Amino acid sequence: MTLKEQLFQKLETLLPEEQEAVIQFVDFLQFRRNLQKPQEISLRPLKSLKGLWANLPIDITEEEITEARHQMWDFSTDIEL
């Protein structure tokens, strides 16, 4: 007797609510297996945001970005734990 045949034979002896519990358990096992699979990582090159901003009236300099970073990190040191 194959494994599938044994499984079906045992399923037939269960009450309907027990069969539903088996279905839910199988769903859980499939979900857990999918979590354990390494996810496919897209290695497509990232698109530059510069192209997204090309038609907008935004002109941000490297100095402004650096200043904003410094302000952000300076602010984070003021937080008391």
N, CA, C and O atoms as a GROMACS GRO file, in nm:
protein
  324
    1MET      N    1   0.085  -0.118   0.000
    1MET     CA    2   0.000   0.000   0.000
    1MET      C    3   0.090   0.124   0.000
    1MET      O    4   0.184   0.133   0.079
    2THR      N    5   0.060   0.217  -0.087
    2THR     CA    6   0.141   0.338  -0.096
    2THR      C    7   0.112   0.433   0.018
    2THR      O    8   0.012   0.418   0.089
    3LEU      N    9   0.197   0.528   0.035
    3LEU     CA   10   0.180   0.628   0.140
    3LEU      C   11   0.050   0.707   0.121
    3LEU      O   12  -0.020   0.736   0.217
    4LYS      N   13   0.020   0.741  -0.004
    4LYS     CA   14  -0.104   0.814  -0.032
    4LYS      C   15  -0.227   0.731   0.003
    4LYS      O   16  -0.324   0.782   0.059
    5GLU      N   17  -0.221   0.604  -0.030
    5GLU     CA   18  -0.334   0.515   0.002
    5GLU      C   19  -0.352   0.504   0.153
    5GLU      O   20  -0.465   0.505   0.203
    6GLN      N   21  -0.243   0.493   0.226
    6GLN     CA   22  -0.250   0.487   0.372
    6GLN      C   23  -0.311   0.616   0.429
    6GLN      O   24  -0.394   0.612   0.520
    7LEU      N   25  -0.268   0.727   0.375
    7LEU     CA   26  -0.318   0.857   0.420
    7LEU      C   27  -0.469   0.868   0.396
    7LEU      O   28  -0.544   0.908   0.485
    8PHE      N   29  -0.512   0.834   0.276
    8PHE     CA   30  -0.656   0.841   0.244
    8PHE      C   31  -0.738   0.745   0.333
    8PHE      O   32  -0.848   0.778   0.376
    9GLN      N   33  -0.682   0.629   0.358
    9GLN     CA   34  -0.752   0.532   0.443
    9GLN      C   35  -0.769   0.588   0.585
    9GLN      O   36  -0.876   0.575   0.644
   10LYS      N   37  -0.666   0.650   0.638
   10LYS     CA   38  -0.674   0.708   0.772
   10LYS      C   39  -0.766   0.830   0.774
   10LYS      O   40  -0.839   0.851   0.871
   11LEU      N   41  -0.763   0.910   0.667
   11LEU     CA   42  -0.850   1.028   0.660
   11LEU      C   43  -0.998   0.990   0.664
   11LEU      O   44  -1.080   1.059   0.725
   12GLU      N   45  -1.031   0.880   0.601
   12GLU     CA   46  -1.170   0.835   0.596
   12GLU      C   47  -1.224   0.798   0.734
   12GLU      O   48  -1.345   0.798   0.755
   13THR      N   49  -1.134   0.765   0.827
   13THR     CA   50  -1.180   0.726   0.961
   13THR      C   51  -1.202   0.847   1.052
   13THR      O   52  -1.256   0.833   1.162
   14LEU      N   53  -1.161   0.965   1.007
   14LEU     CA   54  -1.172   1.086   1.091
   14LEU      C   55  -1.308   1.152   1.076
   14LEU      O   56  -1.376   1.139   0.973
   15LEU      N   57  -1.347   1.223   1.179
   15LEU     CA   58  -1.468   1.305   1.173
   15LEU      C   59  -1.443   1.424   1.082
   15LEU      O   60  -1.327   1.461   1.061
   16PRO      N   61  -1.548   1.486   1.027
   16PRO     CA   62  -1.529   1.600   0.936
   16PRO      C   63  -1.445   1.713   0.997
   16PRO      O   64  -1.361   1.772   0.929
   17GLU      N   65  -1.468   1.745   1.126
   17GLU     CA   66  -1.390   1.853   1.187
   17GLU      C   67  -1.243   1.813   1.204
   17GLU      O   68  -1.154   1.898   1.202
   18GLU      N   69  -1.218   1.682   1.222
   18GLU     CA   70  -1.080   1.635   1.230
   18GLU      C   71  -1.014   1.640   1.092
   18GLU      O   72  -0.895   1.669   1.081
   19GLN      N   73  -1.090   1.610   0.990
   19GLN     CA   74  -1.037   1.621   0.854
   19GLN      C   75  -1.002   1.766   0.822
   19GLN      O   76  -0.901   1.793   0.757
   20GLU      N   77  -1.086   1.859   0.868
   20GLU     CA   78  -1.056   2.001   0.848
   20GLU      C   79  -0.927   2.040   0.920
   20GLU      O   80  -0.847   2.118   0.868
   21ALA      N   81  -0.906   1.984   1.040
   21ALA     CA   82  -0.782   2.011   1.114
   21ALA      C   83  -0.661   1.958   1.037
   21ALA      O   84  -0.555   2.020   1.039
   22VAL      N   85  -0.676   1.844   0.971
   22VAL     CA   86  -0.567   1.788   0.891
   22VAL      C   87  -0.535   1.881   0.774
   22VAL      O   88  -0.418   1.906   0.744
   23ILE      N   89  -0.638   1.932   0.710
   23ILE     CA   90  -0.618   2.027   0.599
   23ILE      C   91  -0.544   2.150   0.648
   23ILE      O   92  -0.451   2.198   0.582
   24GLN      N   93  -0.584   2.203   0.762
   24GLN     CA   94  -0.518   2.320   0.817
   24GLN      C   95  -0.371   2.290   0.851
   24GLN      O   96  -0.284   2.374   0.830
   25PHE      N   97  -0.345   2.171   0.902
   25PHE     CA   98  -0.208   2.133   0.934
   25PHE      C   99  -0.123   2.121   0.807
   25PHE      O  100  -0.008   2.165   0.806
   26VAL      N  101  -0.179   2.064   0.702
   26VAL     CA  102  -0.107   2.054   0.575
   26VAL      C  103  -0.078   2.195   0.522
   26VAL      O  104   0.031   2.221   0.471
   27ASP      N  105  -0.176   2.285   0.532
   27ASP     CA  106  -0.153   2.424   0.491
   27ASP      C  107  -0.038   2.486   0.569
   27ASP      O  108   0.046   2.556   0.513
   28PHE      N  109  -0.035   2.460   0.700
   28PHE     CA  110   0.073   2.511   0.785
   28PHE      C  111   0.208   2.455   0.740
   28PHE      O  112   0.306   2.529   0.731
   29LEU      N  113   0.214   2.325   0.714
   29LEU     CA  114   0.341   2.265   0.670
   29LEU      C  115   0.390   2.326   0.539
   29LEU      O  116   0.509   2.350   0.522
   30GLN      N  117   0.297   2.351   0.447
   30GLN     CA  118   0.335   2.413   0.320
   30GLN      C  119   0.384   2.556   0.343
   30GLN      O  120   0.482   2.599   0.282
   31PHE      N  121   0.316   2.628   0.430
   31PHE     CA  122   0.356   2.766   0.462
   31PHE      C  123   0.496   2.766   0.523
   31PHE      O  124   0.580   2.847   0.484
   32ARG      N  125   0.520   2.676   0.618
   32ARG     CA  126   0.651   2.670   0.685
   32ARG      C  127   0.760   2.634   0.586
   32ARG      O  128   0.870   2.689   0.592
   33ARG      N  129   0.731   2.541   0.495
   33ARG     CA  130   0.830   2.502   0.394
   33ARG      C  131   0.864   2.621   0.305
   33ARG      O  132   0.981   2.641   0.270
   34ASN      N  133   0.763   2.700   0.268
   34ASN     CA  134   0.788   2.817   0.183
   34ASN      C  135   0.871   2.921   0.255
   34ASN      O  136   0.948   2.993   0.191
   35LEU      N  137   0.856   2.933   0.386
   35LEU     CA  138   0.938   3.028   0.462
   35LEU      C  139   1.083   2.985   0.466
   35LEU      O  140   1.174   3.068   0.472
   36GLN      N  141   1.105   2.855   0.464
   36GLN     CA  142   1.241   2.804   0.475
   36GLN      C  143   1.315   2.805   0.342
   36GLN      O  144   1.438   2.794   0.340
   37LYS      N  145   1.243   2.818   0.232
   37LYS     CA  146   1.307   2.823   0.101
   37LYS      C  147   1.378   2.956   0.086
   37LYS      O  148   1.324   3.060   0.125
   38PRO      N  149   1.497   2.955   0.032
   38PRO     CA  150   1.561   3.084   0.006
   38PRO      C  151   1.480   3.161  -0.099
   38PRO      O  152   1.446   3.108  -0.205
   39GLN      N  153   1.451   3.283  -0.066
   39GLN     CA  154   1.374   3.366  -0.158
   39GLN      C  155   1.460   3.404  -0.278
   39GLN      O  156   1.580   3.428  -0.266
   40GLU      N  157   1.397   3.407  -0.393
   40GLU     CA  158   1.469   3.449  -0.513
   40GLU      C  159   1.496   3.598  -0.502
   40GLU      O  160   1.406   3.678  -0.476
   41ILE      N  161   1.620   3.633  -0.521
   41ILE     CA  162   1.660   3.772  -0.510
   41ILE      C  163   1.677   3.828  -0.651
   41ILE      O  164   1.747   3.772  -0.736
   42SER      N  165   1.611   3.938  -0.672
   42SER     CA  166   1.624   4.002  -0.802
   42SER      C  167   1.757   4.077  -0.807
   42SER      O  168   1.784   4.162  -0.722
   43LEU      N  169   1.837   4.045  -0.903
   43LEU     CA  170   1.967   4.110  -0.917
   43LEU      C  171   1.965   4.217  -1.025
   43LEU      O  172   2.068   4.254  -1.081
   44ARG      N  173   1.844   4.266  -1.053
   44ARG     CA  174   1.835   4.373  -1.151
   44ARG      C  175   1.904   4.498  -1.095
   44ARG      O  176   1.895   4.524  -0.975
   45PRO      N  177   1.972   4.572  -1.178
   45PRO     CA  178   2.035   4.694  -1.129
   45PRO      C  179   1.929   4.793  -1.082
   45PRO      O  180   1.822   4.805  -1.142
   46LEU      N  181   1.961   4.863  -0.976
   46LEU     CA  182   1.870   4.964  -0.924
   46LEU      C  183   1.864   5.083  -1.018
   46LEU      O  184   1.966   5.122  -1.076
   47LYS      N  185   1.747   5.139  -1.031
   47LYS     CA  186   1.734   5.256  -1.116
   47LYS      C  187   1.767   5.380  -1.034
   47LYS      O  188   1.737   5.388  -0.915
   48SER      N  189   1.828   5.472  -1.098
   48SER     CA  190   1.864   5.596  -1.031
   48SER      C  191   1.740   5.681  -1.009
   48SER      O  192   1.654   5.691  -1.096
   49LEU      N  193   1.731   5.740  -0.891
   49LEU     CA  194   1.619   5.831  -0.863
   49LEU      C  195   1.630   5.958  -0.945
   49LEU      O  196   1.532   6.030  -0.964
   50LYS      N  197   1.749   5.985  -0.992
   50LYS     CA  198   1.770   6.106  -1.072
   50LYS      C  199   1.675   6.108  -1.192
   50LYS      O  200   1.621   6.213  -1.226
   51GLY      N  201   1.654   5.994  -1.255
   51GLY     CA  202   1.562   5.987  -1.368
   51GLY      C  203   1.417   6.011  -1.327
   51GLY      O  204   1.340   6.068  -1.403
   52LEU      N  205   1.381   5.967  -1.207
   52LEU     CA  206   1.246   5.989  -1.158
   52LEU      C  207   1.218   6.136  -1.129
   52LEU      O  208   1.105   6.183  -1.142
   53TRP      N  209   1.324   6.206  -1.090
   53TRP     CA  210   1.308   6.348  -1.054
   53TRP      C  211   1.338   6.442  -1.172
   53TRP      O  212   1.335   6.564  -1.156
   54ALA      N  213   1.367   6.387  -1.288
   54ALA     CA  214   1.414   6.468  -1.401
   54ALA      C  215   1.318   6.581  -1.438
   54ALA      O  216   1.362   6.690  -1.473
   55ASN      N  217   1.187   6.556  -1.432
   55ASN     CA  218   1.091   6.658  -1.474
   55ASN      C  219   1.040   6.743  -1.359
   55ASN      O  220   0.954   6.829  -1.380
   56LEU      N  221   1.092   6.722  -1.238
   56LEU     CA  222   1.047   6.800  -1.123
   56LEU      C  223   1.144   6.916  -1.098
   56LEU      O  224   1.263   6.906  -1.125
   57PRO      N  225   1.091   7.025  -1.047
   57PRO     CA  226   1.178   7.141  -1.020
   57PRO      C  227   1.254   7.123  -0.888
   57PRO      O  228   1.240   7.203  -0.796
   58ILE      N  229   1.334   7.016  -0.880
   58ILE     CA  230   1.411   6.986  -0.760
   58ILE      C  231   1.558   6.992  -0.795
   58ILE      O  232   1.604   6.929  -0.891
   59ASP      N  233   1.631   7.069  -0.716
   59ASP     CA  234   1.775   7.079  -0.737
   59ASP      C  235   1.842   7.063  -0.601
   59ASP      O  236   1.862   7.161  -0.528
   60ILE      N  237   1.877   6.940  -0.567
   60ILE     CA  238   1.938   6.911  -0.438
   60ILE      C  239   2.087   6.885  -0.462
   60ILE      O  240   2.125   6.801  -0.543
   61THR      N  241   2.168   6.958  -0.388
   61THR     CA  242   2.313   6.943  -0.405
   61THR      C  243   2.364   6.836  -0.309
   61THR      O  244   2.296   6.797  -0.214
   62GLU      N  245   2.484   6.791  -0.335
   62GLU     CA  246   2.548   6.693  -0.247
   62GLU      C  247   2.569   6.752  -0.108
   62GLU      O  248   2.558   6.681  -0.008
   63GLU      N  249   2.598   6.882  -0.102
   63GLU     CA  250   2.616   6.947   0.028
   63GLU      C  251   2.487   6.946   0.110
   63GLU      O  252   2.490   6.926   0.231
   64GLU      N  253   2.373   6.967   0.044
   64GLU     CA  254   2.244   6.966   0.114
   64GLU      C  255   2.213   6.826   0.168
   64GLU      O  256   2.159   6.811   0.277
   65ILE      N  257   2.247   6.726   0.091
   65ILE     CA  258   2.226   6.588   0.136
   65ILE      C  259   2.314   6.559   0.257
   65ILE      O  260   2.269   6.499   0.355
   66THR      N  261   2.440   6.600   0.250
   66THR     CA  262   2.532   6.579   0.361
   66THR      C  263   2.485   6.651   0.486
   66THR      O  264   2.490   6.596   0.596
   67GLU      N  265   2.437   6.775   0.470
   67GLU     CA  266   2.386   6.852   0.583
   67GLU      C  267   2.264   6.784   0.645
   67GLU      O  268   2.251   6.778   0.768
   68ALA      N  269   2.175   6.735   0.563
   68ALA     CA  270   2.056   6.667   0.613
   68ALA      C  271   2.095   6.540   0.690
   68ALA      O  272   2.035   6.509   0.792
   69ARG      N  273   2.194   6.469   0.641
   69ARG     CA  274   2.241   6.349   0.712
   69ARG      C  275   2.299   6.386   0.848
   69ARG      O  276   2.271   6.320   0.948
   70HIS      N  277   2.379   6.491   0.851
   70HIS     CA  278   2.437   6.535   0.979
   70HIS      C  279   2.328   6.578   1.076
   70HIS      O  280   2.335   6.545   1.195
   71GLN      N  281   2.228   6.650   1.029
   71GLN     CA  282   2.119   6.692   1.116
   71GLN      C  283   2.043   6.571   1.169
   71GLN      O  284   2.004   6.569   1.286
   72MET      N  285   2.021   6.472   1.085
   72MET     CA  286   1.948   6.354   1.128
   72MET      C  287   2.027   6.281   1.237
   72MET      O  288   1.970   6.242   1.338
   73TRP      N  289   2.157   6.263   1.216
   73TRP     CA  290   2.237   6.191   1.315
   73TRP      C  291   2.258   6.273   1.440
   73TRP      O  292   2.262   6.217   1.550
   74ASP      N  293   2.272   6.405   1.428
   74ASP     CA  294   2.284   6.490   1.546
   74ASP      C  295   2.157   6.482   1.629
   74ASP      O  296   2.164   6.480   1.752
   75PHE      N  297   2.042   6.477   1.563
   75PHE     CA  298   1.914   6.468   1.634
   75PHE      C  299   1.903   6.336   1.707
   75PHE      O  300   1.851   6.332   1.818
   76SER      N  301   1.951   6.230   1.647
   76SER     CA  302   1.937   6.098   1.709
   76SER      C  303   2.021   6.085   1.835
   76SER      O  304   1.989   6.003   1.922
   77THR      N  305   2.128   6.165   1.850
   77THR     CA  306   2.210   6.158   1.971
   77THR      C  307   2.145   6.234   2.086
   77THR      O  308   2.185   6.216   2.201
   78ASP      N  309   2.045   6.319   2.058
   78ASP     CA  310   1.975   6.394   2.161
   78ASP      C  311   1.871   6.310   2.234
   78ASP      O  312   1.820   6.352   2.338
   79ILE      N  313   1.838   6.195   2.181
   79ILE     CA  314   1.732   6.112   2.238
   79ILE      C  315   1.786   6.041   2.362
   79ILE      O  316   1.891   5.977   2.358
   80GLU      N  317   1.714   6.054   2.472
   80GLU     CA  318   1.752   5.986   2.595
   80GLU      C  319   1.682   5.853   2.604
   80GLU      O  320   1.563   5.842   2.578
   81LEU      N  321   1.757   5.752   2.641
   81LEU     CA  322   1.699   5.619   2.656
   81LEU      C  323   1.665   5.590   2.799
   81LEU      O  324   1.615   5.482   2.830
   0.00000   0.00000   0.00000
